[in-house]
């Protein structure tokens, strides 16, 4: 059951990363002629961090302790699972959208985005929920004691 929890959270994080990159591209598209990386990257970083924080909060509210990440091993598992899920999400979607398989360099670029951003996102979540077994800085949700 523990592995399933990590795979689900990893899938959520990878999906949020992918959606955040697309959101960054949409914002860039609206603000063209601005430089693409100058617009897309900050939007994607902020959306990834905020999106995963929302994901963890919603999972805490809906599923309570069963869905919570509990220690550094859980966070490491989610970090690695997101890396595993990324090409499994990106390659088929790219193929469906363009009609050809993406270059491996695009997968590496997604991993290069994910490496620091997911580290920061998971670090923030860890500090807010698990750091030193303190009382959570974020609300526990309805009905929690």
TIKEBA-335067 format. One record per residue: residue in three letters; residue number from 1; x, y, z of N, C-alpha, C in turn. Coordinates in steps of 0.2 Angstrom, whole numbers. Layout:
# residues N
+------+-----+-------+-------+-------+-------+-------+-------+-------+-------+-------+
: code : pos :   n.X :   n.Y :   n.Z :  ca.X :  ca.Y :  ca.Z :   c.X :   c.Y :   c.Z :
+------+-----+-------+-------+-------+-------+-------+-------+-------+-------+-------+
:  ALA : NUM :     X :     Y :     Z :     X :     Y :     Z :     X :     Y :     Z :
...
+------+-----+-------+-------+-------+-------+-------+-------+-------+-------+-------+
//
This chain:
# residues 145
+------+-----+-------+-------+-------+-------+-------+-------+-------+-------+-------+
: code : pos :   n.X :   n.Y :   n.Z :  ca.X :  ca.Y :  ca.Z :   c.X :   c.Y :   c.Z :
+------+-----+-------+-------+-------+-------+-------+-------+-------+-------+-------+
:  UNK :   1 :     4 :    -6 :     0 :     0 :     0 :     0 :     4 :     6 :     0 :
:  UNK :   2 :    10 :     6 :     4 :    14 :    12 :     4 :    17 :    14 :    -3 :
:  UNK :   3 :    19 :     9 :    -7 :    22 :    10 :   -14 :    16 :    13 :   -18 :
:  UNK :   4 :    10 :    11 :   -17 :     5 :    14 :   -21 :     4 :    21 :   -19 :
:  UNK :   5 :     4 :    23 :   -13 :     4 :    30 :   -11 :     9 :    34 :   -14 :
:  UNK :   6 :    15 :    31 :   -14 :    21 :    35 :   -17 :    20 :    36 :   -25 :
:  UNK :   7 :    17 :    31 :   -28 :    16 :    31 :   -35 :    11 :    36 :   -37 :
:  UNK :   8 :     6 :    36 :   -33 :     0 :    41 :   -34 :     2 :    48 :   -33 :
:  UNK :   9 :     6 :    49 :   -28 :     9 :    56 :   -27 :    14 :    58 :   -32 :
:  UNK :  10 :    18 :    53 :   -34 :    23 :    54 :   -39 :    19 :    56 :   -46 :
:  UNK :  11 :    14 :    52 :   -47 :    10 :    54 :   -53 :     7 :    61 :   -53 :
:  UNK :  12 :     4 :    63 :   -47 :     1 :    69 :   -46 :     7 :    75 :   -47 :
:  UNK :  13 :    13 :    74 :   -44 :    18 :    79 :   -45 :    20 :    79 :   -52 :
:  UNK :  14 :    21 :    74 :   -56 :    23 :    74 :   -63 :    18 :    77 :   -67 :
:  UNK :  15 :    11 :    76 :   -66 :     6 :    79 :   -70 :     6 :    86 :   -68 :
:  UNK :  16 :     7 :    88 :   -62 :     7 :    95 :   -60 :    13 :    99 :   -64 :
:  UNK :  17 :    18 :    95 :   -64 :    24 :    98 :   -68 :    23 :    99 :   -75 :
:  UNK :  18 :    20 :    94 :   -78 :    18 :    95 :   -85 :    13 :   100 :   -86 :
:  UNK :  19 :     8 :   101 :   -82 :     3 :   106 :   -83 :     6 :   113 :   -82 :
:  UNK :  20 :    10 :   113 :   -77 :    13 :   120 :   -76 :    18 :   122 :   -81 :
:  UNK :  21 :    21 :   118 :   -85 :    25 :   119 :   -91 :    20 :   122 :   -96 :
:  UNK :  22 :    15 :   118 :   -97 :    10 :   121 :  -102 :     7 :   127 :  -100 :
:  UNK :  23 :     5 :   128 :   -94 :     3 :   135 :   -92 :     8 :   140 :   -93 :
:  UNK :  24 :    14 :   139 :   -92 :    20 :   144 :   -93 :    20 :   145 :  -100 :
:  UNK :  25 :    19 :   140 :  -105 :    19 :   142 :  -112 :    13 :   146 :  -114 :
:  UNK :  26 :     7 :   145 :  -111 :     1 :   149 :  -113 :     2 :   156 :  -111 :
:  UNK :  27 :     5 :   157 :  -105 :     7 :   164 :  -103 :    12 :   167 :  -108 :
:  UNK :  28 :    17 :   163 :  -109 :    22 :   166 :  -114 :    18 :   168 :  -121 :
:  UNK :  29 :    14 :   163 :  -123 :    10 :   164 :  -129 :     6 :   171 :  -129 :
:  UNK :  30 :     3 :   172 :  -123 :     0 :   179 :  -123 :     4 :   185 :  -122 :
:  UNK :  31 :    10 :   184 :  -120 :    15 :   190 :  -119 :    20 :   190 :  -124 :
:  UNK :  32 :    19 :   186 :  -130 :    24 :   187 :  -135 :    25 :   194 :  -137 :
:  UNK :  33 :    30 :   196 :  -138 :    37 :   195 :  -140 :    42 :   194 :  -134 :
:  UNK :  34 :    40 :   193 :  -128 :    44 :   192 :  -123 :    48 :   186 :  -124 :
:  UNK :  35 :    54 :   186 :  -121 :    58 :   180 :  -121 :    55 :   174 :  -118 :
:  UNK :  36 :    55 :   168 :  -121 :    51 :   162 :  -119 :    53 :   160 :  -112 :
:  UNK :  37 :    59 :   159 :  -111 :    61 :   156 :  -105 :    60 :   161 :   -99 :
:  UNK :  38 :    61 :   168 :  -101 :    60 :   173 :   -95 :    53 :   173 :   -93 :
:  UNK :  39 :    48 :   171 :   -97 :    41 :   171 :   -95 :    39 :   164 :   -93 :
:  UNK :  40 :    40 :   159 :   -97 :    38 :   152 :   -96 :    41 :   149 :   -89 :
:  UNK :  41 :    47 :   150 :   -88 :    50 :   146 :   -82 :    48 :   149 :   -76 :
:  UNK :  42 :    47 :   155 :   -74 :    45 :   157 :   -68 :    38 :   155 :   -67 :
:  UNK :  43 :    34 :   156 :   -72 :    27 :   154 :   -71 :    26 :   146 :   -70 :
:  UNK :  44 :    30 :   142 :   -73 :    30 :   135 :   -72 :    32 :   133 :   -65 :
:  UNK :  45 :    38 :   136 :   -63 :    40 :   135 :   -56 :    35 :   136 :   -51 :
:  UNK :  46 :    32 :   142 :   -51 :    27 :   144 :   -46 :    21 :   140 :   -47 :
:  UNK :  47 :    19 :   138 :   -53 :    13 :   134 :   -53 :    14 :   127 :   -51 :
:  UNK :  48 :    20 :   124 :   -52 :    22 :   117 :   -49 :    22 :   117 :   -42 :
:  UNK :  49 :    25 :   122 :   -39 :    26 :   122 :   -31 :    19 :   123 :   -28 :
:  UNK :  50 :    15 :   128 :   -31 :     9 :   129 :   -28 :     4 :   124 :   -29 :
:  UNK :  51 :     4 :   121 :   -35 :     0 :   115 :   -37 :     1 :   109 :   -33 :
:  UNK :  52 :     7 :   108 :   -32 :     9 :   102 :   -27 :     7 :   103 :   -20 :
:  UNK :  53 :     8 :   109 :   -18 :     5 :   111 :   -11 :    -2 :   110 :   -10 :
:  UNK :  54 :    -6 :   112 :   -15 :   -13 :   111 :   -16 :   -15 :   104 :   -16 :
:  UNK :  55 :   -11 :   100 :   -20 :   -12 :    93 :   -21 :   -12 :    89 :   -14 :
:  UNK :  56 :    -6 :    91 :   -10 :    -5 :    88 :    -4 :   -10 :    90 :     1 :
:  UNK :  57 :   -12 :    96 :     1 :   -18 :    98 :     6 :   -24 :    95 :     4 :
:  UNK :  58 :   -26 :    94 :    -2 :   -32 :    91 :    -4 :   -32 :    84 :    -2 :
:  UNK :  59 :   -26 :    81 :    -3 :   -26 :    73 :    -1 :   -26 :    73 :     7 :
:  UNK :  60 :   -24 :    78 :    10 :   -24 :    77 :    18 :   -31 :    78 :    20 :
:  UNK :  61 :   -35 :    83 :    17 :   -42 :    84 :    18 :   -46 :    78 :    17 :
:  UNK :  62 :   -45 :    75 :    11 :   -50 :    70 :     8 :   -48 :    63 :    11 :
:  UNK :  63 :   -42 :    62 :    12 :   -40 :    55 :    14 :   -36 :    55 :    21 :
:  UNK :  64 :   -35 :    60 :    24 :   -32 :    61 :    31 :   -25 :    57 :    31 :
:  UNK :  65 :   -24 :    54 :    36 :   -17 :    51 :    37 :   -15 :    46 :    32 :
:  UNK :  66 :   -20 :    42 :    29 :   -18 :    37 :    24 :   -14 :    40 :    18 :
:  UNK :  67 :   -16 :    46 :    16 :   -12 :    48 :    10 :    -6 :    53 :    12 :
:  UNK :  68 :    -5 :    54 :    18 :     0 :    59 :    19 :     7 :    56 :    19 :
:  UNK :  69 :    12 :    60 :    16 :    19 :    58 :    16 :    22 :    59 :    23 :
:  UNK :  70 :    25 :    54 :    25 :    27 :    54 :    32 :    34 :    55 :    34 :
:  UNK :  71 :    39 :    53 :    30 :    46 :    54 :    32 :    50 :    55 :    26 :
:  UNK :  72 :    56 :    56 :    27 :    60 :    58 :    21 :    60 :    53 :    16 :
:  UNK :  73 :    59 :    46 :    18 :    59 :    41 :    13 :    53 :    42 :     8 :
:  UNK :  74 :    47 :    44 :    11 :    41 :    45 :     7 :    43 :    51 :     2 :
:  UNK :  75 :    46 :    56 :     4 :    47 :    62 :     0 :    52 :    60 :    -6 :
:  UNK :  76 :    57 :    56 :    -4 :    62 :    53 :    -9 :    58 :    49 :   -14 :
:  UNK :  77 :    54 :    45 :   -12 :    50 :    40 :   -16 :    46 :    44 :   -21 :
:  UNK :  78 :    42 :    49 :   -19 :    38 :    53 :   -23 :    43 :    57 :   -28 :
:  UNK :  79 :    48 :    60 :   -26 :    53 :    63 :   -30 :    55 :    58 :   -36 :
:  UNK :  80 :    57 :    52 :   -35 :    59 :    47 :   -40 :    53 :    45 :   -44 :
:  UNK :  81 :    47 :    44 :   -41 :    41 :    42 :   -45 :    39 :    47 :   -50 :
:  UNK :  82 :    40 :    54 :   -48 :    38 :    59 :   -53 :    43 :    59 :   -59 :
:  UNK :  83 :    49 :    57 :   -58 :    54 :    56 :   -63 :    52 :    50 :   -68 :
:  UNK :  84 :    50 :    45 :   -64 :    47 :    39 :   -68 :    41 :    41 :   -72 :
:  UNK :  85 :    36 :    44 :   -69 :    30 :    46 :   -73 :    31 :    51 :   -79 :
:  UNK :  86 :    36 :    55 :   -78 :    36 :    61 :   -83 :    36 :    58 :   -90 :
:  UNK :  87 :    41 :    54 :   -92 :    41 :    52 :   -99 :    35 :    48 :  -101 :
:  UNK :  88 :    32 :    44 :   -96 :    26 :    40 :   -97 :    20 :    45 :   -98 :
:  UNK :  89 :    20 :    51 :   -96 :    15 :    55 :   -98 :    16 :    59 :  -104 :
:  UNK :  90 :    23 :    62 :  -104 :    25 :    67 :  -109 :    25 :    64 :  -116 :
:  UNK :  91 :    28 :    58 :  -117 :    29 :    55 :  -124 :    23 :    53 :  -127 :
:  UNK :  92 :    18 :    50 :  -124 :    12 :    48 :  -127 :     8 :    55 :  -129 :
:  UNK :  93 :     8 :    60 :  -124 :     4 :    66 :  -126 :     7 :    70 :  -131 :
:  UNK :  94 :    14 :    70 :  -132 :    17 :    73 :  -137 :    15 :    69 :  -144 :
:  UNK :  95 :    15 :    63 :  -144 :    14 :    59 :  -150 :     6 :    60 :  -152 :
:  UNK :  96 :     2 :    60 :  -147 :    -5 :    62 :  -149 :    -6 :    69 :  -152 :
:  UNK :  97 :    -2 :    74 :  -149 :    -3 :    81 :  -151 :     1 :    82 :  -157 :
:  UNK :  98 :     6 :    79 :  -159 :    10 :    81 :  -165 :    10 :    76 :  -170 :
:  UNK :  99 :     9 :    69 :  -168 :    10 :    64 :  -173 :    16 :    61 :  -174 :
:  UNK : 100 :    21 :    63 :  -170 :    28 :    60 :  -170 :    30 :    59 :  -163 :
:  UNK : 101 :    35 :    54 :  -161 :    38 :    54 :  -155 :    43 :    59 :  -154 :
:  UNK : 102 :    43 :    62 :  -148 :    47 :    67 :  -146 :    54 :    65 :  -145 :
:  UNK : 103 :    59 :    70 :  -146 :    66 :    68 :  -145 :    67 :    67 :  -138 :
:  UNK : 104 :    72 :    63 :  -137 :    74 :    61 :  -130 :    77 :    67 :  -126 :
:  UNK : 105 :    79 :    72 :  -130 :    82 :    78 :  -127 :    76 :    82 :  -124 :
:  UNK : 106 :    70 :    82 :  -126 :    64 :    85 :  -123 :    63 :    82 :  -116 :
:  UNK : 107 :    63 :    75 :  -116 :    62 :    72 :  -109 :    68 :    74 :  -104 :
:  UNK : 108 :    74 :    75 :  -107 :    79 :    77 :  -102 :    78 :    84 :  -100 :
:  UNK : 109 :    75 :    88 :  -105 :    74 :    95 :  -103 :    68 :    95 :   -97 :
:  UNK : 110 :    63 :    91 :   -98 :    58 :    90 :   -93 :    61 :    88 :   -86 :
:  UNK : 111 :    66 :    83 :   -86 :    69 :    81 :   -80 :    73 :    86 :   -77 :
:  UNK : 112 :    77 :    90 :   -82 :    81 :    96 :   -79 :    76 :   101 :   -76 :
:  UNK : 113 :    70 :   102 :   -78 :    66 :   107 :   -75 :    63 :   103 :   -68 :
:  UNK : 114 :    62 :    97 :   -68 :    59 :    94 :   -62 :    64 :    93 :   -57 :
:  UNK : 115 :    70 :    92 :   -58 :    75 :    91 :   -53 :    75 :    96 :   -47 :
:  UNK : 116 :    77 :   102 :   -49 :    77 :   107 :   -44 :    70 :   109 :   -41 :
:  UNK : 117 :    65 :   110 :   -46 :    58 :   112 :   -44 :    55 :   107 :   -39 :
:  UNK : 118 :    55 :   101 :   -41 :    52 :    96 :   -36 :    56 :    96 :   -30 :
:  UNK : 119 :    62 :    97 :   -30 :    66 :    97 :   -23 :    63 :   102 :   -19 :
:  UNK : 120 :    62 :   108 :   -22 :    60 :   114 :   -18 :    53 :   113 :   -16 :
:  UNK : 121 :    48 :   110 :   -20 :    41 :   109 :   -19 :    41 :   104 :   -13 :
:  UNK : 122 :    45 :    98 :   -14 :    44 :    93 :    -8 :    47 :    96 :    -2 :
:  UNK : 123 :    53 :   100 :    -2 :    56 :   103 :     4 :    51 :   107 :     7 :
:  UNK : 124 :    47 :   111 :     4 :    42 :   116 :     7 :    37 :   112 :    10 :
:  UNK : 125 :    34 :   107 :     7 :    29 :   103 :    10 :    32 :    99 :    16 :
:  UNK : 126 :    38 :    97 :    16 :    41 :    93 :    21 :    41 :    98 :    27 :
:  UNK : 127 :    44 :   104 :    26 :    44 :   109 :    32 :    37 :   111 :    34 :
:  UNK : 128 :    32 :   111 :    30 :    26 :   113 :    33 :    22 :   108 :    36 :
:  UNK : 129 :    23 :   101 :    35 :    19 :    96 :    37 :    23 :    91 :    42 :
:  UNK : 130 :    30 :    90 :    41 :    33 :    85 :    44 :    39 :    87 :    48 :
:  UNK : 131 :    42 :    93 :    48 :    48 :    95 :    51 :    48 :    94 :    58 :
:  UNK : 132 :    52 :    90 :    61 :    53 :    89 :    68 :    46 :    87 :    72 :
:  UNK : 133 :    42 :    84 :    69 :    35 :    82 :    72 :    32 :    88 :    75 :
:  UNK : 134 :    33 :    94 :    73 :    29 :   100 :    76 :    22 :   100 :    73 :
:  UNK : 135 :    18 :   104 :    76 :    11 :   105 :    74 :    12 :   108 :    67 :
:  UNK : 136 :     8 :   105 :    63 :     8 :   107 :    56 :     7 :   115 :    55 :
:  UNK : 137 :    10 :   118 :    51 :     9 :   125 :    49 :     3 :   126 :    45 :
:  UNK : 138 :     1 :   121 :    42 :    -5 :   122 :    37 :   -11 :   118 :    41 :
:  UNK : 139 :   -17 :   121 :    40 :   -23 :   118 :    43 :   -24 :   110 :    41 :
:  UNK : 140 :   -26 :   106 :    46 :   -27 :    99 :    45 :   -33 :    98 :    41 :
:  UNK : 141 :   -38 :   102 :    40 :   -44 :   100 :    37 :   -50 :    99 :    41 :
:  UNK : 142 :   -56 :    99 :    38 :   -62 :    98 :    43 :   -62 :    91 :    46 :
:  UNK : 143 :   -64 :    91 :    52 :   -65 :    85 :    56 :   -58 :    83 :    59 :
:  UNK : 144 :   -53 :    86 :    58 :   -47 :    83 :    61 :   -46 :    86 :    68 :
:  UNK : 145 :   -43 :    82 :    72 :   -42 :    84 :    79 :   -36 :    86 :    80 :
+------+-----+-------+-------+-------+-------+-------+-------+-------+-------+-------+
//
